[in-house]
């Protein structure tokens, strides 16, 4: 019966993580030639191309299956050594995909708490909440905060809650562009708006709900959650913020609400469907943090 050589599969996983064979060689403390030979030998054994040798290197669909297997074995090995109480057990890496707003507002304390009780390092991969589940599919991460309710193959999906966004503007900005009155289609089509990036459609959908043409207003792009909020509170433009980012400024009058229905984004926690104490502990921490920060599912 054919068997996968674990050392070769682990090498493939490291190449995908590091992006190049040279970087993988430095991490594994072997030569780049040895890295290449292991990958080639594994491809010859399986009769399939596993790695696209570009910059960065990336796994093919067949390679993704091997990478995921190697990471699952590493996770199970960590769990076994931890349960056996082996001193000096190697620290394992926990790769998680997360959207920027969750990372900036509620997720990080849960991960800090995990690292205080478990020998792990956290490898966060930031992506749009609609895309984080794709990183589960290709084996890049073992868990993800996502808007996708349907479980990725081989994963479990659990509701976290709903992140609520409200349209807000800095007070002087609102007085300048909206005259201190209710917003109208005409004023919305003139007032500058702040988007996270060109895939952020929260502001577009809010404009459309108010009958405004989203192509008309000037747009700023600020692709970092904390800086995005700062751009709005500083008066660069209006935008939708989670309550956890806007609450204090609304309370003290630095921000004003523009009205209208808030945008509600349901979030889910998807993770590999493994019997793993570490994954269980991670899931418990994340769900506890979400239950405090998010609206009930």
C-alpha positions, -999 to +999 in steps of 0.1 A: +000+000+000+014+034-010+022+057+019+030+094+020+065+102+034+058+127+062+091+146+058+084+153+022+048+164+028+060+187+056+086+201+033+059+209+007+038+226+035+068+248+045+075+258+009+038+269+005+040+288+038+073+305+031+066+312-006+100+301-020+122+270-018+151+291-006+131+304+024+119+269+031+154+256+030+165+282+056+136+273+079+142+235+076+180+240+078+187+220+046+199+230+012+175+244-015+185+214-036+173+190-009+140+209-008+136+206-045+145+169-045+119+161-018+092+179-037+102+162-070+103+128-053+069+132-038+055+143-072+070+113-089+056+090-062+021+104-065+022+110-103+009+145-099+023+180-099+020+193-063+037+227-066+035+257-090+071+269-088+065+306-090+070+336-067+053+329-045+052+291-049+017+277-044+002+243-041-019+228-069-052+212-059-034+179-054-007+197-034-033+213-012-045+179-001-010+169+008-004+202+027-036+199+047-026+163+056+008+174+068-007+201+089-034+178+104-006+153+114+013+181+131-018+192+150-025+156+161+011+151+171+009+183+192-023+171+209-008+137+217+024+151+232+004+176+252-019+149+266+011+127+275+026+156+294+059+155+274+082+183+285+097+204+258+071+194+232+074+216+201+053+247+198+028+243+170+015+269+146-022+277+145-032+293+111-064+313+111-081+333+084-099+364+097-114+396+083-099+429+092-128+442+114-130+411+135-092+412+140-093+449+150-123+447+174-128+414+192-108+384+180-073+391+193-080+389+230-093+353+225-060+344+208-039+360+235-058+339+261-051+308+240-013+314+238-013+319+276-025+283+282-012+264+252+023+261+235+012+276+202+020+305+179-007+322+159-004+327+122-032+351+111-041+354+075-062+385+068-087+384+040-122+397+032-148+379+053-164+365+021-130+350+011-116+336+043-133+302+038-113+297+006-081+295+027-097+265+045-104+249+011-067+250+000-054+239+034-037+272+043-055+276+076-072+253+101-100+277+110-116+309+097-140+337+106-162+338+076-196+349+062-200+314+047-226+293+066-223+261+046-193+241+059-163+238+036-156+201+028-140+184+059-149+213+082-175+222+108-194+255+108-206+273+140-225+306+142-206+334+160-231+362+158-237+393+137-214+423+133-236+455+130-223+485+110-238+519+112-233+549+088-215+576+107-196+609+100-175+633+119-197+661+132-181+690+112-180+668+081-218+661+085-226+698+090-206+707+059-219+681+035-254+674+049-262+707+066-271+691+099-303+677+083-313+643+072-292+629+044-307+630+009-299+613-024-284+646-037-262+651-007-251+615-006-240+617-042-217+647-034-203+638+000-169+619+000-171+583+012-145+560+027-142+524+015-119+498+030-108+487-004-123+481-038-140+449-027-158+467+002-194+470-008-209+481+026-210+517+017-222+509-019-252+489-006-261+516+019-260+543-008-282+521-030-307+516-002-310+554+000-316+557-038-282+573-044-260+564-074-229+548-058-208+557-088-212+595-081-196+603-047-158+607-044-142+577-027-112+573-005-097+538+000-081+530+034-073+493+036-066+489+073-094+487+099-080+510+126-069+536+100-103+532+082-121+542+114-096+570+120-102+584+085-139+587+093-135+601+128-110+626+113-135+639+088-121+625+056-155+610+046-184+591+059-186+553+062-200+523+081-183+513+113-190+485+138-205+497+170-174+487+189-154+512+169-180+541+167-197+538+201-174+561+222-172+588+195-210+587+190-215+591+228-192+621+231-204+638+199-174+635+177-194+613+154-230+616+143-252+588+129-265+593+094-295+572+100-310+545+080-310+508+086-276+494+099-258+468+078-258+434+095-231+408+086-235+373+101-202+356+109-194+319+113-165+300+127-154+272+104-126+247+114-112+214+104-135+186+116-109+169+138-111+155+173-084+179+187-082+194+222-063+223+208-090+231+181-116+227+208-098+251+231-094+276+203-131+273+193-142+278+229-121+310+232-133+325+199-170+318+205-168+332+240-153+364+227-178+366+199-207+362+223-197+394+241-188+415+210-214+405+184-252+405+183-267+371+190-268+348+160 
